[in-house]
């Protein structure tokens, strides 16, 4: 029961972070078939029971050809691996080693790799998003996410959280009227009181005189005073004014 919970948790991890979907595609090699033969288990039956969901078992022409080339020691494993759906791997006519074929198959597709090949397992663990299945005696075990997969997910999560925090901070700045930077890189002007409209300002009626104007005005005043004549008062008028 505990193993099934772990497998479900692992499947959810890969489905959430690396787009694995049902029916899960299990890519099987001859080493996995050899281990199943030794422990006398039926692969398809055990895997479907272990996953408790839809799973499609398949292999490649390169895996079959390599098993056939190894001869008698893998005769039983070869007959088992031939029972699965043969998926096109792109090496038709120019077969490569089974491990290399599986590596190329997992580059752009989401396969759960079922293998007992330790070198292949170590190589795939270094690549984020690779999901491994192996047999522990007669029990299928879905390996927990590798460190590379965990680090990849942590990095994505940090970037996502940082992006959300930056957006939240920018929003708060806009609400407070704090100067911020727009998407196009142009600084946003800080909100505040505006200067008065110059058209609404009335000009003063009194205008300041220039030094030349002041000098001209003084000269005119002087000339005006000089032109004034002294008025001579007649004697009889003086006498009349002096009488009580």
C-alpha positions as CSV (number, residue, x, y, z in Angstrom):
1,X,0.0,0.0,0.0
2,X,2.9,2.4,0.9
3,X,4.6,1.7,-2.5
4,X,1.4,2.5,-4.3
5,X,1.1,5.8,-2.5
6,X,4.7,6.7,-3.4
7,X,4.2,5.7,-7.0
8,X,1.1,7.9,-7.2
9,X,2.9,10.8,-5.7
10,X,5.8,10.4,-8.2
11,X,3.4,10.2,-11.1
12,X,1.6,13.4,-9.9
13,X,5.0,15.1,-9.7
14,X,5.9,14.3,-13.3
15,X,2.4,15.0,-14.5
16,X,2.4,18.4,-12.9
17,X,5.9,19.5,-13.7
18,X,6.8,17.7,-16.9
19,X,3.5,17.0,-18.7
20,X,3.3,13.3,-18.3
21,X,-0.2,12.1,-19.2
22,X,-2.4,9.0,-19.3
23,X,-2.1,6.5,-20.8
24,X,1.5,6.5,-19.5
25,X,3.9,5.2,-22.0
26,X,6.4,2.7,-20.5
27,X,9.5,2.1,-22.7
28,X,10.9,-1.3,-21.9
29,X,14.3,-2.8,-22.7
30,X,15.6,-6.4,-22.7
31,X,17.3,-6.1,-19.3
32,X,13.9,-5.4,-17.6
33,X,12.4,-8.4,-19.4
34,X,15.3,-10.6,-18.3
35,X,14.7,-9.6,-14.6
36,X,11.0,-10.3,-15.0
37,X,11.8,-13.7,-16.4
38,X,14.1,-14.5,-13.5
39,X,11.4,-13.6,-10.9
40,X,8.7,-15.2,-12.9
41,X,6.4,-12.2,-13.2
42,X,4.2,-11.0,-16.1
43,X,5.3,-7.5,-16.9
44,X,2.0,-6.1,-18.2
45,X,0.0,-7.5,-15.4
46,X,2.3,-6.2,-12.7
47,X,2.8,-2.7,-14.1
48,X,-1.0,-2.1,-14.6
49,X,-1.6,-3.4,-11.1
50,X,1.2,-1.2,-9.7
51,X,0.1,2.0,-11.5
52,X,-3.6,1.4,-11.1
53,X,-4.2,3.5,-14.2
54,X,-3.8,3.2,-18.0
55,X,-0.3,2.4,-19.2
56,X,0.9,1.5,-22.7
57,X,3.9,-0.9,-22.9
58,X,6.3,-0.4,-25.9
59,X,9.8,-1.0,-27.1
60,X,11.9,-0.2,-30.1
61,X,13.5,-2.1,-33.0
62,X,17.0,-1.2,-31.6
63,X,16.2,-2.9,-28.3
64,X,15.0,-6.1,-30.1
65,X,17.9,-6.3,-32.4
66,X,20.4,-5.8,-29.6
67,X,18.7,-8.6,-27.6
68,X,18.8,-10.9,-30.6
69,X,22.5,-10.2,-31.2
70,X,23.3,-11.2,-27.6
71,X,22.0,-14.7,-28.5
72,X,21.2,-17.6,-26.1
73,X,21.5,-15.8,-22.7
74,X,18.7,-13.5,-23.7
75,X,16.5,-15.8,-25.7
76,X,13.7,-15.7,-23.1
77,X,13.9,-11.9,-22.7
78,X,13.9,-11.4,-26.5
79,X,10.7,-13.3,-26.8
80,X,9.1,-11.2,-24.1
81,X,10.2,-7.8,-25.4
82,X,8.8,-8.7,-28.9
83,X,5.3,-8.9,-27.4
84,X,5.2,-5.2,-26.8
85,X,4.3,-2.5,-29.3
86,X,7.3,-1.5,-31.4
87,X,7.6,2.2,-31.5
88,X,9.4,4.0,-34.3
89,X,12.7,5.4,-33.0
90,X,14.1,6.9,-36.2
91,X,17.0,4.4,-36.4
92,X,15.3,2.1,-38.9
93,X,18.0,0.8,-41.3
94,X,20.8,2.1,-39.0
95,X,20.2,0.5,-35.6
96,X,22.1,1.9,-32.5
97,X,22.7,0.5,-29.0
98,X,19.5,0.1,-27.0
99,X,20.7,2.6,-24.4
100,X,21.4,5.2,-27.0
101,X,18.1,4.6,-28.7
102,X,16.2,5.1,-25.4
103,X,18.1,8.3,-24.6
104,X,17.2,9.7,-28.0
105,X,13.6,8.6,-27.5
106,X,13.2,10.5,-24.2
107,X,14.5,13.8,-25.5
108,X,11.2,15.1,-26.9
109,X,8.7,12.6,-25.5
110,X,7.4,11.6,-22.1
111,X,8.3,7.9,-21.5
112,X,8.7,6.0,-18.3
113,X,11.9,4.1,-18.9
114,X,11.7,0.5,-17.6
115,X,15.3,-0.8,-17.4
116,X,17.7,-2.6,-15.1
117,X,20.7,-1.1,-17.0
118,X,22.5,0.9,-14.2
119,X,24.6,3.0,-16.6
120,X,21.5,4.0,-18.5
121,X,19.7,4.9,-15.2
122,X,22.6,7.0,-14.0
123,X,22.7,8.9,-17.3
124,X,19.0,9.6,-17.3
125,X,19.0,10.8,-13.7
126,X,21.2,13.7,-14.7
127,X,18.5,15.0,-17.1
128,X,15.4,16.8,-15.6
129,X,12.1,15.2,-16.3
130,X,13.2,11.6,-16.8
131,X,11.1,9.0,-15.0
132,X,12.5,5.6,-14.2
133,X,11.0,2.2,-13.4
134,X,12.9,-0.9,-12.3
135,X,12.2,-4.2,-10.6
136,X,13.2,-4.8,-7.0
137,X,13.0,-8.6,-6.9
138,X,9.5,-9.3,-8.2
139,X,8.1,-5.8,-7.4
140,X,8.0,-2.8,-9.8
141,X,9.3,0.4,-8.3
142,X,8.8,3.8,-9.7
143,X,11.9,5.8,-8.8
144,X,11.5,9.0,-6.9
145,X,12.3,12.2,-8.9
146,X,16.1,12.7,-9.3
147,X,18.0,15.7,-7.9
148,X,18.1,17.2,-11.4
149,X,14.3,17.1,-11.7
150,X,13.8,18.6,-8.2
151,X,16.3,21.4,-8.8
152,X,14.6,22.2,-12.2
153,X,11.2,22.4,-10.5
154,X,12.6,24.6,-7.6
155,X,14.2,27.0,-10.1
156,X,10.9,27.3,-12.0
157,X,9.0,27.9,-8.8
158,X,11.4,30.6,-7.6
159,X,11.2,32.4,-11.0
160,X,7.4,32.2,-10.9
161,X,7.2,33.5,-7.3
162,X,9.7,36.3,-8.1
163,X,7.6,37.3,-11.1
164,X,4.5,37.5,-9.0
165,X,6.2,39.5,-6.2
166,X,7.6,42.0,-8.8
167,X,4.1,42.4,-10.3
168,X,2.6,42.9,-6.8
169,X,5.2,45.5,-5.9
170,X,4.7,47.4,-9.1
171,X,1.0,47.4,-8.5
172,X,1.4,48.7,-5.0
173,X,3.7,51.5,-6.2
174,X,1.1,52.6,-8.8
175,X,-1.5,52.7,-6.1
176,X,0.7,54.9,-3.9
177,X,1.8,57.1,-6.8
178,X,5.4,56.1,-6.4
179,X,7.6,56.5,-9.5
180,X,8.0,53.2,-11.3
181,X,9.1,51.9,-14.7
182,X,6.7,50.9,-17.4
183,X,7.1,47.9,-19.6
184,X,8.8,49.9,-22.3
185,X,11.4,51.2,-19.9
186,X,10.0,54.7,-19.7
187,X,10.0,56.1,-16.1
188,X,6.5,56.9,-14.9
189,X,6.1,60.4,-13.6
190,X,5.3,60.8,-9.9
191,X,1.9,62.1,-9.2
192,X,1.7,65.5,-7.3
193,X,0.4,69.1,-7.4
194,X,0.7,70.7,-10.8
195,X,2.1,74.2,-11.6
196,X,-0.5,77.0,-12.3
197,X,-1.6,77.5,-15.8
198,X,0.4,80.5,-17.2
199,X,-2.6,81.6,-19.2
200,X,-4.7,82.0,-16.1
201,X,-2.2,84.3,-14.4
202,X,-3.1,88.0,-14.7
203,X,-0.2,90.3,-15.6
204,X,0.4,93.3,-13.3
205,X,-1.0,96.6,-14.7
206,X,2.0,98.6,-13.4
207,X,5.0,98.1,-15.6
208,X,8.5,98.9,-14.4
209,X,10.2,101.8,-16.1
210,X,13.5,101.4,-17.7
211,X,16.4,103.8,-16.7
212,X,16.0,105.6,-20.1
213,X,12.3,106.2,-19.5
214,X,13.0,107.6,-16.0
215,X,15.7,109.9,-17.3
216,X,13.3,111.2,-20.0
217,X,10.5,111.8,-17.5
218,X,12.9,113.8,-15.2
219,X,14.1,116.0,-18.1
220,X,10.5,116.7,-19.2
221,X,9.6,117.8,-15.7
222,X,12.6,120.1,-15.5
223,X,11.8,121.8,-18.8
224,X,8.2,122.3,-17.8
225,X,9.2,124.0,-14.6
226,X,11.7,126.2,-16.4
227,X,9.0,127.4,-18.8
228,X,6.7,128.6,-16.1
229,X,6.5,132.4,-15.9
230,X,6.3,134.3,-12.6
231,X,2.9,136.1,-12.3
232,X,3.2,139.7,-11.3
233,X,0.4,140.8,-9.0
234,X,-0.9,144.3,-9.5
235,X,-0.5,146.8,-6.6
236,X,-4.2,147.5,-6.2
237,X,-4.8,143.8,-5.8
238,X,-2.1,143.5,-3.2
239,X,-3.6,146.5,-1.4
240,X,-7.1,145.0,-1.5
241,X,-5.9,141.7,-0.2
242,X,-4.0,143.3,2.7
243,X,-7.1,145.3,4.0
244,X,-8.9,143.7,6.9
